[in-house]
Amino acid sequence: MTRWPRPRGGWRAWLLRRLPHRPLLLRTRFTLVAAGAVAAATLAVAAVAFIVVRNDLRNQVSTSLERRAVTVEHQAWRRYHGHLPAGWVPRQSDQFGTASTYLQVVTAGGSTWTPPGDQALLPAGATAVAVAAGRHAAYYSDATVGGVRAMVLTVPLANGLALQLAAPLATVEAELGTIGAALALLSAIGVVVAALVGWGVARAGLAPVGRLAAVAEEVTVTGYPRGRVAAGRPDELGRLAASFNRMLEALRRSHAAQRQLVSDASHELRTPLTSLRINAELLAADDGLPEAGRKQILGRIVAQAAELGQLVTDLTELAGDQERTSALEEVKLHEVVAAELDAARRDWPRTRFRPELDPCLVPGSAEQLRRAVRNLLDNAAKFGPPDGHVDVRLAAGELTVRDHGPGIAPADQAQVFERFYRAPSARGTPGSGLGLAIVRQVAAAHGGTVTAEVPPGGGTLLRLWLPAR
């Protein structure tokens, strides 16, 4: 006999690999669950109903047997006062097998008395003999009498005698068959109706999920979050659709911001890179440059490299702040401001910083808040007078930084926090135009705000507000 090699993973895994695998849709699962639940409930109800009807019909038959037994017992006592002659059996009104009752008498010795002309249709078992001898109580049993299913009642009749009565169950079984067929048909109809209703309900109820899946698949294919999902329902699916729409809107804003950032960065990086390349080419092309000219070009290259490095740092901070804000901690903002003031004094030795700091706790990222405070201080020192002073105040979660420079024109106040925006009066000053944009992003990530004002007496006042504890 040829023995086939056992496949890798077993025969079950081999079969599953070759069968077509199609995951069930959610509506199909919902329909199957609904149909299964109705089928289980219908089966339970039908089984209970069938048992109740069967017991009721059998109770009717047993009641009829008990009445017949009482009648026979009264007849025996009335005529023979309990001393029955040998072979006595009550007369029957009809032939057994239709609706009549078959009777026979069992003696304590195991013999059987039957109606004239009949043979013993019921076997005289040991239990029936025990009833005749008075050692066992009356009992019911099922037997086959003349090829017909019957219920048999065995009761004591007289001293040393027991009466056996058999009633046919043909009518009962016919009625039970009809009732069982009706219950099975109704159950099948109920399951089919439940499946159809479940399919309709699932299709209508899960339609928003299908639309949501279609939009998600479109985003996956195109890479851009277009479209919306209808969210006019007050239930959980409506909330899911509304949340999905908000997510799509956030993705659209993120996509637009990313494109804008790439566009702005490529534009801003082009100028310092071009200048750096030109100066490097000048330095490499002419070996006869005087030492003073060479040092001048090298100084420009160093300054442009530093400006380029600062621009890359600002772009990195601007792109990464949003992701790093998730880790919040209790930040002592007054200590952060004090530390950044010390650093600003080293970088701007001619500027006099005049702080007034109250203790303040804010929830947030110490690294991002340090960056925002430093940008505010650098901005004030850069645009203020070279030997001027900068007022720094912190109270109740509000940090104000005021310089005494030329100030911001009213037309530029709404745009100074935009990326790469530089007012016409500030375009001769080194910088990338990202410092205040970083401050605004940090403030928004911490649930705060930042504004620019022109205070009385001139200069610029930048106001950073954060929710303090």
C-alpha positions as CSV (number, residue, x, y, z in Angstrom):
1,M,0.0,0.0,0.0
2,T,1.4,3.4,-1.0
3,R,2.0,5.8,1.9
4,W,1.7,9.5,1.1
5,P,4.2,11.7,2.9
6,R,2.7,13.8,5.7
7,P,2.5,17.5,4.6
8,R,4.2,20.2,6.6
9,G,2.0,21.4,9.4
10,G,-0.3,18.4,9.1
11,W,-3.3,17.6,6.8
12,R,-5.5,20.3,8.4
13,A,-3.0,23.0,7.6
14,W,-2.6,21.6,4.1
15,L,-6.3,21.7,3.5
16,L,-6.7,25.2,4.9
17,R,-3.9,26.5,2.6
18,R,-5.8,25.1,-0.5
19,L,-9.3,26.1,0.4
20,P,-10.4,29.6,-0.8
21,H,-10.2,31.9,2.2
22,R,-12.7,34.8,2.2
23,P,-13.2,36.6,5.5
24,L,-16.9,37.0,6.5
25,L,-18.2,40.5,6.2
26,L,-19.4,42.0,9.4
27,R,-23.0,42.1,8.2
28,T,-22.8,38.4,7.3
29,R,-21.6,37.7,10.8
30,F,-24.3,39.8,12.3
31,T,-26.9,38.0,10.2
32,L,-25.5,34.5,11.2
33,V,-25.5,35.5,14.9
34,A,-29.1,36.8,14.7
35,A,-30.3,33.7,12.8
36,G,-28.5,31.5,15.2
37,A,-29.9,33.2,18.3
38,V,-33.5,33.0,16.8
39,A,-32.9,29.4,15.9
40,A,-31.7,28.5,19.4
41,A,-34.7,30.4,21.0
42,T,-37.2,28.8,18.5
43,L,-35.7,25.3,19.1
44,A,-36.0,25.7,22.8
45,V,-39.6,27.0,22.6
46,A,-40.6,24.3,20.2
47,A,-39.0,21.6,22.4
48,V,-40.8,22.9,25.5
49,A,-44.1,23.1,23.6
50,F,-43.6,19.6,22.2
51,I,-42.9,18.1,25.6
52,V,-45.8,19.9,27.2
53,V,-48.2,18.7,24.5
54,R,-46.9,15.2,24.7
55,N,-47.2,15.0,28.4
56,D,-50.7,16.4,28.3
57,L,-51.8,13.8,25.7
58,R,-50.2,11.0,27.7
59,N,-51.9,12.3,30.8
60,Q,-55.2,12.1,29.1
61,V,-54.5,8.4,28.2
62,S,-53.3,7.6,31.7
63,T,-56.4,9.3,33.2
64,S,-58.6,7.2,30.9
65,L,-56.8,4.0,32.1
66,E,-57.2,4.9,35.7
67,R,-60.9,5.5,35.3
68,R,-61.3,2.2,33.5
69,A,-59.3,0.4,36.2
70,V,-61.6,1.9,38.9
71,T,-64.7,0.8,37.0
72,V,-63.4,-2.8,36.7
73,E,-62.5,-2.9,40.4
74,H,-65.9,-1.7,41.4
75,Q,-67.5,-4.3,39.1
76,A,-65.4,-7.1,40.7
77,W,-66.2,-6.1,44.2
78,R,-69.9,-5.5,43.5
79,R,-70.4,-8.9,41.9
80,Y,-67.9,-11.1,43.7
81,H,-66.9,-9.2,46.8
82,G,-63.2,-9.6,45.9
83,H,-63.4,-13.4,45.4
84,L,-63.1,-13.6,41.6
85,P,-63.7,-16.9,39.9
86,A,-60.9,-18.4,38.0
87,G,-60.5,-17.0,34.4
88,W,-62.7,-14.0,35.0
89,V,-62.0,-11.0,32.8
90,P,-64.3,-8.1,32.2
91,R,-65.9,-7.9,28.8
92,Q,-64.5,-5.4,26.3
93,S,-66.6,-3.2,24.1
94,D,-64.4,-3.3,21.0
95,Q,-61.4,-4.9,19.4
96,F,-58.1,-3.5,20.7
97,G,-56.1,-1.4,18.2
98,T,-58.6,1.4,17.5
99,A,-59.6,3.3,20.6
100,S,-60.6,0.5,23.0
101,T,-58.7,-0.7,26.0
102,Y,-57.3,-4.2,26.2
103,L,-57.6,-5.9,29.6
104,Q,-56.1,-9.1,31.2
105,V,-55.6,-10.5,34.7
106,V,-52.2,-11.7,36.0
107,T,-52.2,-14.1,39.0
108,A,-49.5,-14.3,41.7
109,G,-48.5,-17.6,40.2
110,G,-47.6,-16.0,36.9
111,S,-50.5,-17.2,34.8
112,T,-52.6,-14.9,32.7
113,W,-56.4,-14.7,32.3
114,T,-57.5,-13.3,28.9
115,P,-60.8,-12.5,27.3
116,P,-62.6,-15.4,25.6
117,G,-61.0,-16.2,22.3
118,D,-57.9,-14.0,22.9
119,Q,-54.3,-14.9,23.6
120,A,-52.3,-13.1,26.2
121,L,-51.2,-10.0,24.4
122,L,-49.1,-8.7,27.4
123,P,-46.3,-10.7,28.9
124,A,-46.8,-11.5,32.6
125,G,-43.5,-10.0,33.8
126,A,-41.9,-10.3,37.2
127,T,-43.1,-6.8,38.2
128,A,-46.7,-7.6,37.2
129,V,-46.5,-10.8,39.3
130,A,-45.2,-8.8,42.2
131,V,-48.1,-6.4,42.0
132,A,-50.5,-9.4,42.0
133,A,-48.7,-10.8,45.1
134,G,-49.0,-7.4,46.9
135,R,-45.2,-6.8,46.8
136,H,-45.2,-3.9,44.3
137,A,-47.4,-0.8,43.8
138,A,-49.3,0.0,40.6
139,Y,-47.1,1.3,37.8
140,Y,-47.2,2.5,34.2
141,S,-45.2,1.1,31.3
142,D,-45.0,1.2,27.5
143,A,-45.4,-2.0,25.4
144,T,-46.3,-3.2,22.0
145,V,-49.7,-4.9,22.0
146,G,-50.6,-6.7,18.7
147,G,-48.1,-4.6,16.8
148,V,-49.6,-1.4,18.2
149,R,-47.7,0.9,20.6
150,A,-49.7,1.2,23.9
151,M,-49.5,2.5,27.4
152,V,-50.0,-0.2,30.1
153,L,-51.3,0.3,33.6
154,T,-50.8,-2.6,36.1
155,V,-52.9,-2.3,39.4
156,P,-53.9,-4.7,42.2
157,L,-57.3,-6.1,41.6
158,A,-57.9,-8.7,44.4
159,N,-56.0,-11.0,46.7
160,G,-53.4,-12.7,44.5
161,L,-54.6,-10.9,41.3
162,A,-53.5,-7.9,39.3
163,L,-55.3,-6.1,36.4
164,Q,-53.4,-5.0,33.3
165,L,-55.0,-2.4,31.0
166,A,-53.4,-1.3,27.7
167,A,-54.5,1.8,25.8
168,P,-53.3,2.4,22.2
169,L,-51.0,5.4,21.6
170,A,-51.6,5.6,17.8
171,T,-53.8,8.7,18.1
172,V,-51.4,10.4,20.4
173,E,-48.4,9.6,18.2
174,A,-50.3,10.9,15.1
175,E,-51.2,14.2,16.9
176,L,-47.6,14.5,18.1
177,G,-46.3,14.0,14.6
178,T,-48.6,16.7,13.3
179,I,-47.7,19.1,16.1
180,G,-43.9,18.4,15.6
181,A,-44.1,19.1,11.9
182,A,-46.0,22.3,12.5
183,L,-43.4,23.4,15.1
184,A,-40.5,22.6,12.8
185,L,-42.1,24.5,9.9
186,L,-42.8,27.5,12.1
187,S,-39.2,27.4,13.5
188,A,-37.7,27.3,10.0
189,I,-39.9,30.2,8.9
190,G,-38.8,32.1,12.0
191,V,-35.1,31.5,11.3
192,V,-35.5,32.6,7.7
193,V,-37.4,35.7,8.7
194,A,-34.8,36.5,11.4
195,A,-32.0,36.1,8.9
196,L,-33.6,38.4,6.4
197,V,-34.4,41.0,9.1
198,G,-30.9,40.7,10.5
199,W,-29.4,41.2,7.1
200,G,-31.5,44.3,6.5
201,V,-30.8,45.7,9.9
202,A,-27.1,45.0,9.6
203,R,-26.9,46.5,6.1
204,A,-28.7,49.7,7.2
205,G,-26.9,49.9,10.6
206,L,-23.4,49.2,9.2
207,A,-23.7,51.5,6.2
208,P,-21.6,54.2,7.9
209,V,-18.9,51.7,8.6
210,G,-18.8,50.8,4.9
211,R,-18.6,54.4,3.9
212,L,-15.9,54.9,6.5
213,A,-13.9,51.9,5.1
214,A,-14.3,53.3,1.6
215,V,-12.9,56.7,2.6
216,A,-10.0,55.0,4.5
217,E,-9.2,52.8,1.5
218,E,-9.2,55.9,-0.7
219,V,-6.8,57.6,1.7
220,T,-4.6,54.5,1.6
221,V,-4.5,54.4,-2.2
222,T,-4.2,58.2,-3.0
223,G,-2.1,59.2,0.1
224,Y,-4.3,62.3,0.6
225,P,-7.3,62.5,3.0
226,R,-10.1,63.6,0.7
227,G,-13.8,63.3,1.3
228,R,-15.9,63.0,4.4
229,V,-18.2,60.4,6.0
230,A,-21.9,61.3,6.7
231,A,-22.2,61.7,10.5
232,G,-25.9,62.6,11.1
233,R,-26.6,59.8,13.6
234,P,-26.8,60.3,17.3
235,D,-25.5,56.8,18.1
236,E,-22.0,55.2,18.5
237,L,-21.6,54.9,14.7
238,G,-22.4,58.6,14.3
239,R,-19.7,59.4,16.9
240,L,-17.3,57.2,15.1
241,A,-18.0,58.9,11.8
242,A,-17.6,62.4,13.4
243,S,-14.3,61.3,15.0
244,F,-13.1,60.0,11.7
245,N,-14.0,63.3,10.0
246,R,-12.1,65.2,12.6
247,M,-9.1,62.8,12.0
248,L,-9.4,63.4,8.3
249,E,-9.4,67.2,8.9
250,A,-6.3,66.9,11.1
251,L,-4.6,64.8,8.4
252,R,-5.5,67.4,5.8
253,R,-4.1,70.2,8.0
254,S,-1.0,68.1,8.7
255,H,-0.6,67.3,5.0
256,A,-0.9,71.0,4.0
257,A,1.5,72.1,6.8
258,Q,4.0,69.5,5.6
259,R,3.8,70.7,2.0
260,Q,4.1,74.3,3.2
261,L,7.0,73.4,5.4
262,V,8.8,71.6,2.6
263,S,8.1,74.5,0.2
264,D,9.3,77.2,2.6
265,A,12.3,75.2,3.7
266,S,13.5,74.6,0.2
267,H,13.0,78.3,-0.6
268,E,14.8,79.5,2.6
269,L,17.6,77.0,2.3
270,R,18.3,77.9,-1.3
271,T,19.6,81.4,-0.6
272,P,22.2,80.5,2.1
273,L,23.3,77.4,0.2
274,T,23.8,79.5,-3.0
275,S,25.8,82.1,-1.1
276,L,27.8,79.5,0.6
277,R,28.6,77.8,-2.7
278,I,29.6,81.1,-4.3
279,N,32.0,82.1,-1.5
280,A,33.5,78.6,-1.5
281,E,34.0,78.8,-5.3
282,L,35.6,82.2,-5.0
283,L,37.9,80.9,-2.3
284,A,38.8,77.8,-4.4
285,A,39.2,79.6,-7.8
286,D,41.7,82.3,-6.9
287,D,44.9,81.2,-5.1
288,G,46.3,84.8,-5.3
289,L,43.8,86.3,-2.9
290,P,45.3,88.5,-0.3
291,E,45.1,87.3,3.3
292,A,42.6,90.0,4.3
293,G,40.3,89.0,1.4
294,R,40.7,85.3,2.2
295,K,39.8,85.9,5.8
296,Q,36.8,88.0,4.8
297,I,35.5,85.2,2.5
298,L,36.1,82.6,5.2
299,G,34.3,84.7,7.7
300,R,31.3,84.9,5.4
301,I,31.4,81.1,4.9
302,V,31.5,80.5,8.7
303,A,28.6,83.0,9.2
304,Q,26.5,81.4,6.4
305,A,27.2,77.9,7.7
306,A,26.1,79.0,11.2
307,E,23.0,80.6,9.7
308,L,22.3,77.5,7.8
309,G,22.8,75.3,10.9
310,Q,20.4,77.6,12.9
311,L,17.9,77.3,10.1
312,V,18.1,73.5,10.1
313,T,17.8,73.5,13.9
314,D,14.7,75.7,13.8
315,L,13.1,73.6,11.1
316,T,13.8,70.5,13.2
317,E,12.3,72.1,16.3
318,L,9.3,73.2,14.3
319,A,8.7,69.8,12.8
320,G,9.3,67.8,16.0
321,D,7.6,69.9,18.8
322,Q,4.1,68.5,18.1
323,E,5.2,64.9,18.5
324,R,7.2,65.5,21.7
325,T,4.4,67.3,23.6
326,S,2.8,64.0,24.6
327,A,5.1,63.6,27.7
328,L,3.8,66.2,30.2
329,E,5.4,67.0,33.5
330,E,5.2,69.7,36.2
331,V,7.5,72.4,35.0
332,K,8.7,75.3,37.3
333,L,8.4,78.0,34.7
334,H,10.2,80.6,36.8
335,E,13.3,78.4,37.0
336,V,13.2,77.8,33.2
337,V,13.0,81.6,32.6
338,A,15.8,82.3,35.1
339,A,18.1,79.7,33.4
340,E,17.4,81.1,29.9
341,L,18.0,84.6,31.2
342,D,21.5,83.6,32.3
343,A,22.2,82.1,28.8
344,A,20.8,85.2,27.1
345,R,23.1,87.5,29.1
346,R,26.1,85.5,27.9
347,D,25.0,85.7,24.3
348,W,23.9,89.3,24.4
349,P,26.3,91.0,26.9
350,R,25.4,94.5,25.9
351,T,21.6,94.0,26.6
352,R,20.4,94.5,30.1
353,F,17.6,92.1,31.1
354,R,15.4,93.2,34.0
355,P,13.4,90.3,35.3
356,E,10.5,90.1,37.8
357,L,9.6,86.5,38.3
358,D,7.0,85.0,40.5
359,P,6.9,81.2,41.2
360,C,4.8,79.4,38.6
361,L,4.0,75.8,37.8
362,V,2.7,74.7,34.4
363,P,2.1,71.2,32.9
364,G,4.1,70.7,29.8
365,S,7.5,69.8,28.3
366,A,10.5,71.6,29.9
367,E,12.5,71.3,26.8
368,Q,9.9,73.0,24.6
369,L,9.2,75.7,27.1
370,R,12.9,76.4,27.4
371,R,13.1,76.8,23.6
372,A,10.1,79.1,23.5
373,V,11.4,81.4,26.3
374,R,14.8,81.5,24.7
375,N,13.3,82.6,21.3
376,L,11.4,85.4,23.1
377,L,14.5,86.6,24.8
378,D,16.6,86.4,21.6
379,N,13.9,88.2,19.6
380,A,13.8,91.1,22.1
381,A,17.6,91.4,22.3
382,K,18.0,91.2,18.5
383,F,15.4,93.9,17.7
384,G,16.0,96.2,20.7
385,P,18.7,98.8,21.0
386,P,22.3,97.4,21.2
387,D,22.7,98.9,24.7
388,G,19.1,98.9,25.7
389,H,17.2,96.9,28.3
390,V,14.6,94.2,28.1
391,D,11.8,93.8,30.7
392,V,10.9,90.3,31.6
393,R,7.9,89.6,33.9
394,L,6.3,86.3,34.9
395,A,3.1,86.1,37.0
396,A,0.2,83.7,37.1
397,G,1.3,81.8,34.1
398,E,1.8,84.8,31.9
399,L,5.3,85.7,30.6
400,T,5.8,89.2,29.0
401,V,9.0,90.2,27.3
402,R,9.3,93.8,26.2
403,D,12.0,95.5,24.2
404,H,12.5,99.2,23.5
405,G,13.3,99.0,19.8
406,P,11.4,100.3,16.8
407,G,8.5,98.1,17.4
408,I,6.2,96.2,15.0
409,A,4.1,97.9,12.4
410,P,0.3,97.4,12.9
411,A,0.2,95.7,9.5
412,D,2.8,93.1,10.5
413,Q,1.4,92.2,14.0
414,A,-0.9,89.5,12.7
415,Q,1.9,87.8,10.7
416,V,5.0,87.9,12.9
417,F,4.1,84.4,14.1
418,E,3.9,82.9,10.6
419,R,6.7,80.6,9.4
420,F,9.5,82.4,7.6
421,Y,7.7,85.7,7.8
422,R,10.0,88.7,8.2
423,A,8.8,92.3,8.3
424,P,10.4,94.6,5.7
425,S,12.2,96.5,8.5
426,A,13.7,93.3,9.9
427,R,15.0,91.7,6.6
428,G,18.5,93.1,7.1
429,T,18.8,91.3,10.5
430,P,20.2,87.8,10.6
431,G,17.6,85.1,11.2
432,S,15.3,82.6,9.6
433,G,11.9,83.9,10.6
434,L,11.0,80.8,12.5
435,G,11.7,81.8,16.1
436,L,8.2,83.3,16.9
437,A,6.5,80.5,14.8
438,I,8.1,78.0,17.2
439,V,6.8,80.0,20.2
440,R,3.3,79.9,18.8
441,Q,3.5,76.2,18.2
442,V,4.8,75.5,21.7
443,A,2.0,77.7,23.2
444,A,-0.7,75.9,21.2
445,A,0.7,72.5,22.2
446,H,0.4,73.5,25.9
447,G,-3.1,75.0,25.6
448,G,-1.8,78.6,25.7
449,T,-1.5,81.6,23.5
450,V,1.1,84.2,22.4
451,T,0.4,87.7,21.1
452,A,2.4,90.7,20.0
453,E,1.5,94.3,21.2
454,V,2.9,97.8,20.8
455,P,3.0,99.2,24.4
456,P,2.8,102.8,25.3
457,G,6.3,104.4,24.8
458,G,7.2,102.2,21.8
459,G,9.0,98.9,21.4
460,T,7.4,95.5,21.2
461,L,5.7,93.5,24.0
462,L,5.3,89.7,23.5
463,R,2.8,88.1,25.8
464,L,3.0,84.3,26.3
465,W,0.1,82.8,28.4
466,L,0.1,79.2,29.7
467,P,-2.4,77.5,31.9
468,A,-0.7,77.5,35.3
469,R,-1.5,75.3,38.3
